[in-house]
């Protein structure tokens, strides 16, 4: 009898288990939005459940149960065209293969403003309204985590990789231009089975020939590039695509066209997975200024090779997702120029450093880019930031990553920010030099340990600062492709890692320090120069002592 009572209680719990709307997309890309959809989550019977937008609505066929999640699309065939699979139900009949809900009235979600209402046995149990609860944007999928809608912007087709932590990771840290080329060559030579590359731009013929050499050894090589980089695919990249494809290496580009909409504005990642066991992550594109020949100048960039199957497997899944979508199409190179700019001679200062037993957290944008804010917010003593540029929000407020750094300085953490000074990052009215002045003036007003500089490129014989790196407490390092603007962490595909290891932290701290000391401080509105004031005070003091001494001598006479 007790067992029967327990069974009845559990049955009742199952029947009243919370059922709610956890995802919806009212403004997809197809004309007329036939592929709009919503997702219900819960378990138990759907008898008594009604969904409405205030004008029309639907219920489910009698006896329908929800096993966890259900996808309901307005037009199932259109949904399949966008997502590559059928929904569980459709509102309007598009064919016999997809079951229909029981519709009442016209159910079509408005793009700019509407509502979704969920009733259970005629009782309103959930309501979501836009733009009150979520921001209206074409292509955005609104989703719920806990009590909050849209913890991040999620666009149709974007991946949903979760944060992951890997311990006991070995690897090699390196810097450009000092030693990036030799690390790339060593990594490619170590490949025995496969090489997967996802990179924004690939223009180095020398690096392309390294891949061809690997393929000739029987290594399977695949390359994914951005199909519409700023300025278009260059002649140099066309030449690389041609030589790779002619040798049988598949090269894909991520594009949007009339048939498919790419999930990311740019594939801006820069990583290479080798034999499903090793991954190279860097701030640099596969170009001669990111991976220059030894003895030649180039960009300042950071990179790391991680020798761990778990980390490599994580990045391999990212590559497979991005290269496996309908937005990735075969690239067709058209030949093109192979000329390269003259590069200055360069004396390398930093050699690669091997480390072991590190903790590594992948940072994939836009999926887990908030980990960057978390890294900065947890700083205890120091934050060193080296960036190509930082762009603030359109309303004038600080970039979210920068805002976290400023708050850290307000709590007593020493924050140093080094920005590129190449012409295109300093010639406009609101770019790196103006931002450095704003930050330094803020530091003076609030008396906080914050300083910003624009790098002295000539002093360090660098072409430009292309880095996107952060060192926290001299032991945690962010190496990534993520620029500090609105687009990069929110709409681009980006890739990076956070490495927790004192040796790695020390290595990149020393590189930062070298760049910083060559940096040119932009002090904004002049404030009191304490050093000069001290010297002046000392001089005045000496003059006073001299005057007193002479007075004493006169009196004694």
C-alpha positions in Angstrom: 0.0 0.0 0.0 2.9 2.4 0.9 4.5 1.6 -2.5 1.2 2.4 -4.3 0.9 5.7 -2.4 4.4 6.7 -3.3 3.7 5.8 -6.9 0.6 8.1 -6.9 2.6 10.9 -5.4 5.4 10.6 -8.0 2.7 10.4 -10.7 1.1 13.7 -9.5 4.5 15.4 -9.3 5.2 14.4 -12.9 1.8 15.8 -14.0 2.4 19.2 -12.4 6.2 19.5 -13.2 6.9 23.0 -14.3 6.5 23.5 -18.0 7.8 26.8 -19.4 9.0 28.6 -22.5 12.8 28.6 -22.5 13.6 29.8 -26.0 12.0 31.5 -28.9 13.0 33.3 -32.1 10.4 35.8 -33.5 12.5 37.4 -36.2 14.5 34.8 -38.2 16.1 35.5 -41.6 13.6 33.9 -44.0 11.2 36.3 -45.7 7.9 36.4 -43.8 9.5 34.6 -40.8 7.9 31.2 -41.5 10.8 29.6 -39.5 10.0 31.4 -36.2 9.8 29.0 -33.3 9.6 28.5 -29.6 10.8 25.8 -27.2 9.0 24.3 -24.2 10.8 22.6 -21.4 9.5 20.3 -18.7 8.1 16.8 -18.2 4.6 15.4 -18.1 1.3 15.9 -19.8 0.6 18.9 -22.0 -3.2 18.6 -21.6 -4.3 21.9 -20.3 -1.3 23.8 -21.7 -2.1 26.7 -24.1 0.3 29.1 -25.8 -0.9 32.5 -27.0 0.5 35.7 -28.4 -2.6 37.7 -27.3 -4.3 37.3 -30.7 -4.1 33.7 -31.6 -2.8 30.6 -29.9 -2.6 26.8 -29.8 -2.9 23.7 -27.7 -1.6 20.2 -28.2 -3.4 17.1 -29.3 -5.0 15.2 -26.4 -2.6 12.9 -24.6 0.6 14.7 -25.8 3.4 14.5 -23.2 6.6 16.5 -23.1 9.8 14.4 -22.5 12.1 17.3 -21.7 12.0 19.8 -24.5 9.7 20.3 -27.5 10.3 22.6 -30.5 7.2 24.2 -32.1 7.7 26.1 -35.4 5.2 28.1 -37.3 6.2 26.2 -40.5 8.1 23.0 -40.0 9.5 22.8 -43.5 10.9 26.4 -43.2 12.3 25.5 -39.8 14.1 22.5 -41.4 15.5 24.8 -44.1 17.1 27.0 -41.5 18.1 24.5 -38.8 18.6 21.3 -40.8 16.1 19.3 -38.8 12.4 19.0 -38.2 10.7 20.6 -35.2 8.5 18.4 -33.0 5.3 20.3 -33.9 4.3 23.0 -36.4 1.5 25.6 -36.1 0.6 25.7 -39.8 0.5 22.5 -41.8 3.4 22.2 -44.2 3.4 18.4 -44.7 2.5 15.1 -43.2 5.9 14.4 -41.7 5.5 17.0 -38.9 2.6 16.8 -36.5 0.4 19.8 -36.1 -0.7 21.6 -32.9 -4.4 22.6 -32.5 -4.4 26.2 -33.6 -6.9 28.9 -32.8 -6.8 32.2 -34.7 -3.7 33.7 -36.3 -0.5 32.9 -34.4 2.4 34.9 -35.8 4.9 36.7 -33.7 5.7 40.3 -34.4 9.3 41.2 -34.8 9.6 44.6 -33.0 7.2 43.9 -30.2 4.9 41.1 -29.0 4.3 38.7 -26.2 4.2 35.0 -25.4 1.7 33.8 -22.8 1.6 30.3 -21.3 -1.6 29.1 -19.7 -2.0 25.9 -17.6 -5.6 25.0 -17.0 -6.7 28.5 -17.9 -4.2 30.0 -15.4 -1.5 32.3 -16.7 1.8 30.9 -15.5 4.4 32.6 -17.7 4.6 35.7 -19.8 7.5 37.1 -21.8 7.2 40.4 -23.7 9.5 42.2 -26.0 11.1 44.7 -26.0 10.3 44.8 -22.3 12.0 41.6 -21.4 14.4 41.0 -24.4 15.8 43.2 -27.1 14.4 42.8 -30.6 17.0 41.9 -33.2 16.8 40.0 -36.4 18.3 36.6 -36.2 18.5 36.6 -32.4 17.5 33.5 -30.4 16.1 34.5 -27.0 16.9 31.9 -24.3 16.4 31.6 -20.6 18.9 30.5 -18.0 17.6 30.3 -14.5 15.6 33.5 -13.9 17.1 35.5 -16.6 16.5 35.9 -20.3 19.4 36.4 -22.7 22.5 36.1 -20.5 24.3 36.7 -23.8 23.4 37.4 -27.4 22.7 34.2 -29.3 22.2 34.3 -33.0 20.6 31.6 -35.2 23.2 28.9 -35.9 25.7 29.9 -33.2 27.1 27.1 -31.1 26.6 26.8 -27.4 29.8 25.5 -26.0 29.9 25.3 -22.2 32.9 26.4 -20.1 35.4 23.7 -19.4 38.4 23.4 -17.1 41.4 21.2 -17.9 44.2 20.4 -15.4 47.7 19.0 -15.7 48.2 20.5 -19.1 51.7 20.8 -20.6 52.8 23.1 -23.3 55.0 25.8 -24.8 54.5 29.6 -24.6 55.8 31.8 -27.3 55.7 35.4 -28.7 55.7 37.1 -32.0 57.9 38.2 -33.7 60.6 36.6 -31.6 59.9 32.9 -32.0 56.4 32.3 -33.4 57.6 31.0 -36.8 59.8 28.2 -35.3 56.9 27.1 -33.0 54.5 26.9 -36.0 57.0 24.9 -38.0 57.8 22.5 -35.1 54.0 22.0 -34.5 53.4 21.2 -38.1 56.4 18.8 -38.3 55.1 17.0 -35.2 51.8 16.2 -37.0 51.3 12.5 -37.9 47.6 12.2 -38.7 45.7 15.5 -38.9 45.9 19.3 -38.9 42.8 21.5 -38.5 43.2 25.2 -39.0 40.7 27.9 -38.3 42.1 31.4 -39.0 40.8 34.8 -40.1 43.5 35.4 -42.8 46.1 33.2 -44.3 48.6 35.0 -46.6 52.0 33.4 -45.9 53.1 31.1 -48.7 55.9 29.8 -46.5 53.4 28.6 -44.0 51.3 27.1 -46.8 54.2 25.1 -48.0 54.7 23.8 -44.5 51.2 22.4 -44.7 51.8 20.9 -48.1 54.9 19.2 -46.8 52.8 17.7 -44.0 50.2 16.5 -46.5 52.9 14.8 -48.5 53.8 12.8 -45.3 50.2 11.5 -45.2 48.8 14.1 -42.8 45.2 15.1 -43.5 45.0 18.9 -43.5 41.8 21.0 -43.4 41.6 24.8 -43.4 38.7 27.2 -42.6 39.0 30.9 -43.4 36.8 33.9 -43.1 35.1 34.5 -46.4 34.6 38.2 -46.2 37.5 39.8 -44.2 37.7 43.6 -44.0 38.9 44.7 -47.4 38.1 41.4 -49.0 40.2 38.4 -49.6 43.6 39.7 -50.6 45.7 38.7 -53.7 48.1 37.1 -51.3 45.4 35.0 -49.7 44.0 34.0 -53.1 47.5 32.7 -53.9 47.6 30.7 -50.7 44.1 29.2 -51.4 45.2 28.3 -54.9 48.4 26.5 -53.9 46.7 24.6 -51.1 43.6 23.5 -53.1 45.8 22.6 -56.1 47.7 20.2 -53.8 44.5 18.6 -52.6 44.2 20.4 -49.2 40.5 21.4 -48.7 40.0 25.0 -47.9 36.6 26.3 -46.8 35.4 29.9 -46.2 32.6 31.0 -43.9 30.1 33.1 -45.9 26.6 34.4 -46.0 24.5 34.3 -49.2 20.9 34.1 -50.4 20.6 30.5 -49.2 22.3 30.6 -45.8 23.2 33.1 -43.2 26.5 32.7 -41.4 26.1 32.6 -37.6 29.1 34.9 -37.1 30.0 38.3 -38.6 33.6 37.1 -38.9 35.4 33.9 -38.3 38.2 35.7 -36.5 39.6 32.7 -34.6 43.3 31.7 -34.9 43.9 28.1 -33.8 45.4 24.9 -35.1 44.6 21.4 -33.8 47.1 18.6 -34.4 46.5 14.9 -34.2 43.5 15.5 -31.8 46.2 15.8 -29.1 47.7 19.3 -29.4 46.4 22.8 -30.1 48.1 26.1 -31.0 46.2 29.2 -30.0 47.4 32.6 -30.9 46.5 36.3 -31.4 48.1 36.3 -34.9 46.8 35.5 -38.3 48.8 33.2 -40.5 50.7 36.1 -42.1 54.4 37.0 -42.4 54.0 39.8 -39.8 52.5 37.3 -37.3 54.9 34.5 -38.1 58.0 36.2 -39.6 61.1 34.4 -40.6 63.7 34.4 -37.7 65.6 37.7 -37.7 62.8 39.7 -39.2 60.4 42.1 -37.5 56.7 41.7 -37.2 53.7 42.1 -34.9 53.7 41.8 -31.1 51.5 38.8 -30.5 51.2 36.0 -27.9 50.7 32.3 -28.5 50.7 28.9 -26.8 50.9 25.3 -27.8 48.9 23.0 -25.5 49.7 19.3 -25.4 46.6 17.8 -24.0 43.9 15.6 -25.7 41.1 17.1 -23.7 41.9 20.7 -24.7 42.6 19.7 -28.3 39.4 17.8 -28.4 37.5 20.9 -27.2 38.9 23.0 -30.0 38.4 20.1 -32.5 34.7 20.3 -31.7 34.7 24.0 -32.3 36.4 23.5 -35.7 34.0 20.7 -36.7 31.0 22.8 -35.8 32.2 25.8 -37.7 33.5 23.9 -40.8 30.5 21.6 -40.9 27.7 24.1 -41.3 26.1 25.1 -44.6 27.8 28.5 -44.2 31.2 26.8 -44.9 31.7 26.4 -48.6 34.8 25.4 -50.6 37.1 28.2 -51.4 38.3 28.7 -55.0 41.6 30.6 -55.2 42.2 32.7 -58.3 46.0 32.8 -58.1 47.0 36.3 -57.1 50.0 38.3 -56.1 52.7 36.8 -53.9 54.7 40.0 -53.2 55.6 40.7 -49.6 56.5 43.9 -47.8 60.0 44.6 -46.8 60.6 43.6 -43.2 63.2 45.2 -40.9 65.8 43.1 -39.2 64.9 42.1 -35.7 66.9 40.8 -32.7 64.9 38.2 -30.9 64.7 38.8 -27.1 62.3 36.0 -26.0 62.7 32.3 -26.7 59.9 29.8 -26.2 59.3 28.5 -22.7 58.1 25.0 -21.9 55.7 24.5 -18.9 53.9 21.6 -17.3 50.9 21.0 -15.0 48.9 24.1 -16.0 45.2 24.7 -15.6 43.6 25.7 -18.9 40.2 27.2 -19.6 39.2 27.6 -23.3 37.5 30.9 -24.1 35.3 30.7 -27.2 33.4 33.7 -28.4 30.6 34.4 -28.3 29.8 31.3 -26.2 32.1 31.8 -23.2 33.6 35.3 -23.8 32.2 36.4 -20.4 35.0 34.4 -18.9 37.3 37.4 -19.8 35.3 39.7 -17.4 35.4 37.0 -14.7 39.2 36.8 -15.1 39.7 40.5 -14.7 37.2 40.8 -11.8 39.0 38.1 -9.8 42.4 40.0 -9.9 44.0 40.5 -6.5 47.1 42.6 -7.1 47.8 43.4 -10.8 46.3 43.4 -14.3 48.5 44.0 -17.4 46.6 44.5 -20.6 48.1 44.6 -24.1 45.6 45.3 -26.9 45.7 46.3 -30.5 42.9 48.7 -29.6 39.9 49.2 -27.3 36.6 50.6 -28.6 34.0 51.9 -26.1 30.3 51.4 -26.4 28.2 53.5 -28.8 26.7 55.4 -25.9 30.1 56.5 -24.7 30.4 54.1 -21.8 33.5 52.0 -21.3 33.9 48.7 -23.1 32.7 46.0 -20.7 36.2 44.4 -20.4 37.7 47.8 -19.8 35.0 48.7 -17.3 35.9 45.6 -15.3 39.6 46.7 -15.4 38.7 50.2 -14.2 36.6 48.8 -11.3 39.5 46.6 -10.4 41.8 49.7 -10.2 39.2 51.3 -8.0 39.4 48.4 -5.6 43.2 48.8 -5.4 44.5 46.5 -8.1 47.3 48.0 -10.2 46.1 48.1 -13.8 48.4 48.9 -16.8 47.0 49.1 -20.3 49.3 49.1 -23.4 47.8 50.0 -26.7 49.0 50.0 -30.3 50.3 53.2 -31.8 50.2 52.3 -35.5 48.8 55.1 -37.6 45.3 53.6 -38.2 44.9 53.2 -34.4 45.9 56.8 -33.5 45.1 59.1 -36.5 41.4 59.5 -35.7 39.8 61.7 -33.0 38.6 58.8 -30.8 41.1 56.0 -30.8 44.0 54.7 -28.8 45.8 57.9 -27.9 42.6 59.7 -26.8 41.5 56.6 -24.8 44.9 56.6 -23.0 44.4 60.2 -22.1 40.9 59.6 -20.8 42.1 56.7 -18.6 45.1 58.6 -17.3 42.9 61.6 -16.5 40.4 59.3 -14.7 43.3 57.8 -12.7 44.4 61.3 -11.6 40.9 62.5 -10.6 40.1 59.3 -8.7 43.6 58.7 -7.4 43.5 55.0 -8.5 46.4 52.8 -9.7 45.6 52.9 -13.4 47.8 53.9 -16.3 47.5 53.6 -20.0 50.2 54.1 -22.7 50.5 53.8 -26.5 53.4 51.6 -27.4 56.7 52.9 -28.7 56.9 50.7 -31.8 60.2 52.1 -33.0 61.7 51.6 -29.6 60.9 47.9 -29.6 61.3 47.5 -33.4 57.8 46.2 -33.8 55.4 46.7 -36.7 52.4 47.0 -34.5 50.7 45.7 -31.4 48.3 43.0 -32.6 48.0 41.3 -29.3 44.8 40.7 -27.3 46.4 39.6 -24.1 45.9 40.0 -20.4 48.1 38.9 -17.4 46.4 38.8 -14.0 48.4 38.6 -10.8 51.4 37.5 -12.8 50.1 34.0 -13.0 46.9 33.9 -15.1 47.2 34.7 -18.8 44.6 35.3 -21.5 45.8 34.5 -25.0 43.1 35.0 -27.6 41.9 36.5 -30.9 39.2 38.6 -29.1 39.5 42.4 -29.8 38.0 44.7 -27.2 35.1 46.1 -29.1 31.4 45.4 -29.2 31.4 43.0 -32.2 34.3 40.7 -31.4 33.1 39.0 -28.1 29.4 39.1 -29.1 29.1 38.4 -32.8 32.4 36.9 -34.0 33.8 33.4 -33.8 36.8 33.9 -31.6 39.1 31.5 -29.8 41.4 31.8 -26.8 42.6 30.2 -23.6 43.1 31.3 -20.0 46.3 29.6 -18.6 46.8 29.5 -14.8 50.5 28.8 -14.3 53.2 31.0 -12.5 55.8 30.2 -15.2 53.5 31.2 -18.0 52.4 34.3 -16.1 56.1 35.3 -15.5 57.0 34.7 -19.2 54.3 37.0 -20.6 54.7 39.5 -17.7 58.4 39.9 -18.8 57.3 40.4 -22.4 54.7 43.0 -21.4 57.2 44.8 -19.2 59.6 45.0 -22.1 56.9 46.5 -24.3 55.7 48.8 -21.5 59.1 50.3 -20.8 59.4 51.1 -24.4 55.9 52.5 -24.3 55.2 56.2 -24.7 53.0 57.5 -21.8 50.1 59.7 -23.0 49.4 61.7 -19.9 46.4 63.6 -21.2 45.7 66.9 -19.3 49.0 67.7 -17.5 48.8 67.1 -13.8 51.4 67.8 -11.1 54.7 66.2 -11.8 55.7 64.9 -8.4 59.3 64.1 -9.5 59.9 67.6 -10.8 58.2 69.1 -7.7 60.5 67.1 -5.5 63.6 68.3 -7.4 62.4 71.9 -7.2 61.8 71.5 -3.5 65.2 70.1 -3.0 66.8 73.0 -4.9 64.9 75.5 -2.9 65.9 73.8 0.3 69.5 73.9 -0.6 69.3 77.6 -1.5 67.7 78.3 1.8 70.4 76.4 3.7 73.1 78.2 1.7 71.5 81.6 2.6 71.3 80.7 6.3 74.9 79.5 6.2 76.1 82.7 4.6 74.0 84.8 7.1 75.7 83.0 9.9 79.1 83.7 8.5 78.3 87.4 8.1 77.0 87.6 11.7 80.1 85.9 13.0 82.2 88.4 11.3 
